[in-house]
């Protein structure tokens, strides 16, 4: 199967550098006039797919907002993933899983094995049991053309206490994660399949992203406070690998599909300008 990095590179070239999150939290369901139940969840998800599935490069459903409804919510997530893939969007499942041994192997099978009903193009993962603990995810992704986005420098203020802690070798935890993911992408063309999550709100990171050779997922744009122009400060010369991610900034325009499309087109134009170095 073609690698995730190659598919993402082509999708961005064809549709533009934008990932839109599907975050159906209770307040957003209410804003759309939907009930906070499985039916509201399904209606919300179908509307986002209808509006954006055939237009944006990637869509990022947040698994937790489906899981809270139990098995019926997971059923909606499975359906949403299928609909997005049928519409041509790459699916980045935001699950932030991380564990060891047989458990992380099971997570890998759940999200990265094409035989699974939750199969996505890529999944987010937490490296704080050690990057090496995620090896089953990396191996499954490599076997089936999937991708893994590993948390490195996140937008939440609490993350810095762990991510910027300095180890015995003088590197921060985040830089160690960055360097290990860079090794996985060595020699990949046109883009590696193992990416990093670096929040758009973190400012000048003080970290070296130059050797990553993989996608850099940048959440925190819009409602969380960062603008597309901030991407230049955060990523500098690594801008060509950035995949900007918006959620509420776009979703607040719903439930009208035309308004959702207009919101996505507006932020995409901002991202194109920022990544090209234009104001």
Buried (B, 14 or more C-beta within 10 A) or exposed (E): EEBBBBBBBBBBEEBBBBBBBBBBBEEBBEBBEBEBEBEBBBBBBBBBBBBBBEBBBBBBBBBEBBEEBEEEBBBBBBBBBBBBBEBBBBBBBBBBBBBBEEBBBEBBBBBBBEEBEBBBBBBBBBBEBEBEBBBBBBEBBBEBBBBBBBBBBBBEEEBBEEBBEEEEEEBBBBBBBBBBBBEBBEEBEEBBBBBBBBBBBBEEBEBEBEBBBBBBBBBBBBBBEBBBBBBBEBBEEBBEBBBBBBBBBBBBBBBEBEBBBEBBBBBBEBBBEBBEEEE
